Amino acid sequence: MKYPYKIISNEKIIDSKSPHPLEGMKDKTFFIEKLLKDLKIDSYEDISEGKKNLFRIYFNGLYYNIFIEFPDGGGKDISHNRTSKKISIPYGQKNFKKIINNYESIVVINIYFPLLKNKEVDYSK
């Protein structure tokens, strides 16, 4: 590994030689379901062409396109030899392109789950 990862564990930012346990997890369905439970919404539409990271919800009389991203390796994009990584909308995917070309907005949610002392994910926070 070229760079150490920064993680939050036991309410402290620490270096880790291994990535966050959720790093690389492609299916974001679990996270949209947690969000919808908090908002008391019972349904959503996956509009991501099977990528499971772009969802449409209906909330307070409006539709929202929600793109979910999470742990980015402590800000290091090792695969592209970069020292920082910004969230970017995958414009090459048909549904993202359609939303953007229709001048619809996308709510980007960047989620980070802290770790417990034993490095397991703390979903409660």
Sequence and secondary structure as in RCSB ss.txt:
>XXXX:A:sequence
MKYPYKIISNEKIIDSKSPHPLEGMKDKTFFIEKLLKDLKIDSYEDISEGKKNLFRIYFNGLYYNIFIEFPDGGG
KDISHNRTSKKISIPYGQKNFKKIINNYESIVVINIYFPLLKNKEVDYSK
>XXXX:A:secstr
  S EEEEETTEEEEESS  TTTT    HHHHHHHHHHHT    EE STTSS EEEEEETTEEEEEEEE   GGG
 BGGGTBS       TTSHHHHHHHHTT  EEEEE    B TTS B TT 
